[in-house]
Amino acid sequence: EQRRMCEEQTVSLVDVLEEDEELEEEASAVLAGSDSDHCSYPQGYVKRQALYACNTCTPKGSEAAGICLACSYKCHEGHDLFELYTKRNFRCDCGNGKFSELQCKLHPDKDEVNSLNKYSQNFFGVYCTCGRPYPDPEDQVEDEMIQCVVCEDWLHGRHLGCVVPDCVELQEMICESCMKTHSFLWTYASHLAGKASCYLTVLTWHKHTVIHMLCTSCVSMFPSCKRSREEVEPRCRLKELQVIGQKRVQSGAVFWPSPWRSKLCSCRMCQVLSGLSFLLDESDTVLAYENKGKNSEQRRQEDDPLMSALDNLNHVQQLEIIHGYNDMKTELKDFLQRFAAEGKVVTSDDIRQFFEQQSRKRRRVDAGEFYCT
C-alpha cells in the first residue's frame, strides 16, 4: 500500500518539464507580444498589449489609469498591481496627470491624459457583472473567467446567462450587455453562432468574390451568390441576413466559432454604423496576439547561446544541469511561499538574496563540505 501511494505521488522529470514549458508558453503568449524594457507610450495607442493598473498609485476613488509591461517592472516595482491581461488601442498612462507623485522612469514626457483610452471596472481590480475581484477570497465556487471581445471585461462562466461550450478556448465570446448595446449582432448570431452550416467554412464573400462552393441550402440563404461574376455588385451582407429572418432568443452571452469575424459585412454603411470596426480585423484577436508572442519567444530561444551550449553537452552533463535546475526550482518555490503565507510583496532585494544564498551553497559544495545524515 505504501509503495502504491509513493507511485501515485511520483512526478516524472518529463511531467515537470512539460508543466514548465506549458507555463512558459502561457506567459510568452501574453507578455512576449509586449516590450519589457521600453515604455510603449511612443508607439501611441498600441493595437493590443499586456496592461496593468496600479492600486498603490491610482486606488479606487481616483481616476482609472493603465500602465504597460515595462513600466510595471521599472516604475511600479513593489506596488500593488492588478493584471489586466491584454487590451486593445491603449496608450500607457504611467506618470501622466493621473499620477500625483510618480514620474515615469522610462518616458517621462507624456501628455496629461490619453483621451482615446477606454477604462472599465477592471482597472480597479473588479470584474464581471458581479463586480468582484479575481481571485475572490470569498467565492468558494470553482469557475472560469472568460473575456468579452467587445468590452474586454472578464465574466464568470456562471454569470453569462448561457451554457459555456466545451471548446470555449476555440471561440470568442460577446457578453449579453454588449449584444444588447450592439443589437445588430443578434442577426449575425442567429446565423453564425453555434452553427455548423457549410457556409461557415466556405463563404469568403469579399467585395467582388463569387462563391462556387455552396450547398443547395446555403445558396437559398444567400440568393446573390447565384449571380455571375459580371452581375455581382457590392451588397450589404447584414441586410441579406435580415431578409432571411432567422431568429434566436436574444438573451445571454454569445459564443462565436472561428472564423466568424470574416463573415461580418464590411460595407461602408456597416462600418460607419456598427462602431465595432476592430471586429473586421482578424489580427485583433487575442489568439493572433498570443501566436505572435509564442513565435517571438520561439525565435528568441533558437538564437539563445545558452540553448546552443546545452546542445553540445553530453548526456551526463545535461542530467546534472537538469537536477540542479529542479533543486533550485523547489527551493525558490519554498522561498516564495513564505512571502505568500505572510502576505508580503517580493522585492528585487529578496530575489537577489535568494540567489546569493544559492551561490554560497554551490561554493560550499565545490569546496567539499558534504554532511551525511
Sequence and secondary structure as in RCSB ss.txt:
>XXXX:A:sequence
EQRRMCEEQTVSLVDVLEEDEELEEEASAVLAGSDSDHCSYPQGYVKRQALYACNTCTPKGSEAAGICLACSYKC
HEGHDLFELYTKRNFRCDCGNGKFSELQCKLHPDKDEVNSLNKYSQNFFGVYCTCGRPYPDPEDQVEDEMIQCVV
CEDWLHGRHLGCVVPDCVELQEMICESCMKTHSFLWTYASHLAGKASCYLTVLTWHKHTVIHMLCTSCVSMFPSC
KRSREEVEPRCRLKELQVIGQKRVQSGAVFWPSPWRSKLCSCRMCQVLSGLSFLLDESDTVLAYENKGKNSEQRR
QEDDPLMSALDNLNHVQQLEIIHGYNDMKTELKDFLQRFAAEGKVVTSDDIRQFFEQQSRKRRRVDAGEFYCT
>XXXX:A:secstr
 HHHHHHHH   HHHHHHHHHHHHHHHHHHHTTS SSS SGGG SEEEEEEEEETTTS TTS    EEHHHHHHT
STTS EEEEEEEEEE   TTSTT SS   SS     S  TT    GGGGT BTTTTB SS TT  S   EEEBTT
T  EEEGGGSSS   TTGGGEEEE HHHHHHTTTHHHHHHHHTT   THHHH    TT       HHHHHH GGG
GS TTT     HHHHHHHHT      S EEEETTGGGGS   HHHHHHHS GGGG GGGSHHHHHHHHHHHHHHH
HHT HHHHHHHTS HHHHHHHHHHHHHHHHHHHHHHHHHHHHT    HHHHHHHHHHHHHHHHHHHTT     
